[in-house]
Amino acid sequence: MNKRIQRVTIDELQRRLPESINTICRDGYFIASHCGVIDKQVMEIFMSSVRMSTIFFVLCKDGDIDITYNQKPYVVKKSSLVIGIPDIVVQINSSSMIDANAMFCTKEFLDELNVNIDNSLIHILLYILNNPILELTPEELSDLHRTFSEIEAFAHDTEDNIFTKEIISSGIRALIYKICRIVSLRMQRNEYIKVHTRKYEYFRKFLTLLATEYKQHRTVNWYAEQLHLSTKYFTSMIHEVSGRTTIDWINDRVIFEAKNLLLYSDLSITEIAYHLNFPSTSFFSKYFKNIVGTNPSEFRKV
């Protein structure tokens, strides 16, 4: 009998993790220190297959543990970093303990950080999908651990003011850039087995197209046609390669830009709708609310 895969959110992590663990939970992110050293109650969350609703980074400082990541087995070893994106399915397969720092962030929180990786994000994302665990050099491990610790130190600050929040946001932004730099260096040095299958090449081409055409084209059929594929094969292939639907990829790119414009520009909602090539403001508002849960004006106020 197939069991329903539980979806893990930040609220669920906060509810399930014991008070003994050193944790910090704020709007949009959750941080846990030494999260494998304490009792097995922590590990039980992931002892069955769970689908992540968050982006997460787990920095393993000591020990090793067997996991399954999107149906593929891996061993998380000392001095390694695990990177996860929303909708991946992960499970812990062994009862061994590790000493690790972990950070879980909602996609909405990271969107608000306005991390600008441009088109290199496409290649980094493709790398992570195939190489979710990075073995770190001593220098990389020390640097990431120091950044984790600095973020935690300010997150523990009881003086809740705009400067503390900005310092934490800057720290998390720096952590992401450092991780992207590590991935980029691996790619430049060819320290991984490159994917040469046609399916992954099509996926790369799709993401490259999406990065430049999302304002003008939001239908699955259009992207399939550009790649000279049938829509049925194209959608099946994208889901097989990435674990996500084609329309999810398209909507995420459009909403990411819409949120950036709402948060970091003086454009009116009507101007943003026009900029993103929506036929009307009402159409854009309905599209935005259907995906985000609030309309653009409410999102901008928050």
N, C-alpha and C positions, 0 to 999 in steps of 0.2 A: 504494500500500500504506500503510495506516495504521500509524504508529509508536506504540508504547506510550509513554504520557506518564510520564516519570520523576517520582517523588515526592521532593521535597527536604525533608530533615529537618535539624535542627541538626547532628547527627553527620556528615551528608553535606557540609554547608558547611565544617565543621572539617577534614574529610578532603581536600576539593577545593581550598580556598583556599591559595595559596602562603604560605610562611613570611614572605615579604617584606612582606605586608600587615599593617597594625597591627590585630590582631584579639584579641578576648577571648572565651573560651568557658567558660561555667560551666554547672552543672546548670540547664537550663531556658531559658538565653538565650545569644545570640551577638551580639557587637558588632564592627562593622568601621568603621574611620576611613579617609577618603580612598579609598573602595573602588572608584572608577572611574579614578583617576589612574594606578594601576600597570598592568602589562601585561595583555594580553587574556585571559590564563588565567582571571582572575577572571570576566570577562564570559561566557566559554564555558559556564559552568554554566547560564546562562539564554538561550543563543543558540538553543536548541530549546525547545519548549513543556514547562514543568514544572508540576507540581501542588504547591502549597505545603502543608506539614504544619504550618506555623507562622503566627503573626500577625507581620506585619513593618511597619516604618516606615522609609522611605528619605528622608532629607533632602538634597535636591539644592541644593548651594551655588553651583555654576557648571556651565556647559555645558548641552547638551540631548541627548536620546536618544529614539528611537522605540520604543515597546513595544506589545505586545498584552496586554490584561487581560481575561480571560474573553471572548475572541473579539472584543473591541472595540479599535480602534487608538487610542492616545494618544501625546502628546508630553510627556515629562518635561522641564521647562524649569528654568532657573536660578530659585532662590527658590521651589521647590515641594516639597510633601510627598506621597509615595506611601504609601497605607495598604492593607495586604492582610490578609485573614482566611483561616483554614484552608480548603483545598479549592478556592481560586481557581486558575485556570491562567494563567500569565504567561510571556511570551517577549520577549526583546530583539531588535529587528529591524534595528538599525543598529550600525555599528562605532565610532561616535563615543564619546569619553570624557567622563565627568562627574566632578566632585568632589563626593562625597556621603558622608554618615554613614548607616550602616544598623544597625538592631537587629531581630533575629529572636527571638521568644519562643514557647515552647510554650504552648498553651492552659492546660495544667495549672499552669504557673508563674504565669500571670496569675490563674488561679482562686485560687491560694494567696495572692496579694497582696490578695485581698478588696476589689477595686475596686468601689465601690458607686455605680453610675450610675442605679439604680432603673429606672423605666419609660422614661426618656429614652433609654436604650440602644437601644430599639426604633427610634426615629426616627433616631438617629445611625447605627445599622447600615444602615437603609434608605437613608439619604443616601450613606453610603460605598459601598454596592453600586452606586450610580448615578454617584457622583462620587469615584472612588478617588484622584484627584490634586487636591490643593488648592494654589492659588497663594497664597503667603504675602506679607504685608506685610513691610517691612524689620524692623519691631519683632517680629513673630511669628517670623521667621527667626532673628533674633538671640537671642530668648528660648529657642527650641527648641535652637539650636546650643549655647547656654550650658548647658542642662540635659543634653544629650548629653555634653558635655565633662566636666561634674561627675560624671556616672555613670561615665564611662571612667576618670577620675582615681582614684576609689575602687576600681573594679574591678581596676585595675593594682596596688593595694596588696597587698604580699606578706604583710602581717599579717592572716591569715585568722582573724577572730574574729567573734563574734555581732554586735558593733556595726557592723563594716564591712559585713556582710551586710545588716543592717537599714537602713543608710544607702543602700546600692545599691537595695534593695527600695523604699525611700521615694522615691528619685530616679526609678525607673521608674514608680512609681505617679503621681508628680507629672507626669511626661512624658505619661502617658495622660490624666490629667485636663486638662492643657493642650491636648492635641489635641482632646479632646471639647469643650472650651470653644470652640476655634476653629471646629469643625464647628457647634456650637450657634449661634454668632454668625452664621455664613453662613446658617443656616436662618432666623434671626430677621430678617435683612436681606433675605431673598429674593434672594440673590445666586446663585441657580441655577434651572434650569428644573425646576419641580415636576412630579412624575409624576402624571398624572391618569387613567391607564388603569385599567380595572376590576381587572386582574390585580394591580397593585401595591396597590390599595386593599384587595383581599382578603388580600394578604400582610400588610399592616399590621394588619388586623383579626385575622388569625391570631396574629400575635406579641403583640398586645394581650391576646387571650384567653389565650394561653399564659402570659403573665406572672402572671396571677391564678388560673388553673385547673390548672396543672401538677401540683399535689398531688393533685387529685381525679380528673383525667382525663388518661390517657396513651395513648389510642387515636386513631389517625388518623380513624376513622369518626366519633368524637364531634365533633371539630373541623370536619369536613366538614359534618356535620348542622347545627351551629350557624351555619354560613355558607350553609346551604341549597344545598349543592353535592353532586354525586355524588363518591364517594371517588376514583374514577378520575380525574375532571377536577381535583379538588382537589390530589391528589398530583402530577399532571403539571404543574399551574400553579405550585405552590410550587417544584418543581425548576427550572422554566423561569426563574422570577423570581430565585431566590436561588442556583441552582447546587448546592443541597443537598436531601436528601430530607426529607420532613416528619418522619419518625421520628428523624432526626438532630437536628432542632431540638428535638423533645420531649425526647429523651434528654439532650441537652446541658443543658437547663434544669434537669432533675431532678438530674443528676449535679453540676451547679454548686452547687446548694443542699445536696446531700448532703455534698460535700467541705467546704463552709463549716461545716456543723454538726459534722463530724468533727474539723475543725481548730480551730474557734473556739468550741465550746460544751462544756459538761460533760455533755451528754445521753449516755446509754448508746446503744449501737447499736440495742437494742430500742426505745428511746424515739424515736430518729431514724426508724426504720422506721415506727413508729406516726405520727409527725409528718408523714411523707411519704405516709401512707395506703397503705402496703404491707400485704398480708394477713398477713405473718409476717416474722420476722427472717431466716429462711432464704431466703425469696423475695427480700427486699431484698438480701441478701448475694450471691445468685446474679446478680441484675440488675446490681449494682455491679461485680462481678468480671468479668462478661461484657463490660462496656464499658471499665472502667478497667484491667483486667488483674490486679488484686490485690483481695482481699476487704477490707471496711471496717476490720476490726481491724488488718490489715497496713498499710493506708494510713495509719491514725491513728498507728501506731508510727513510721512513716517521717517 
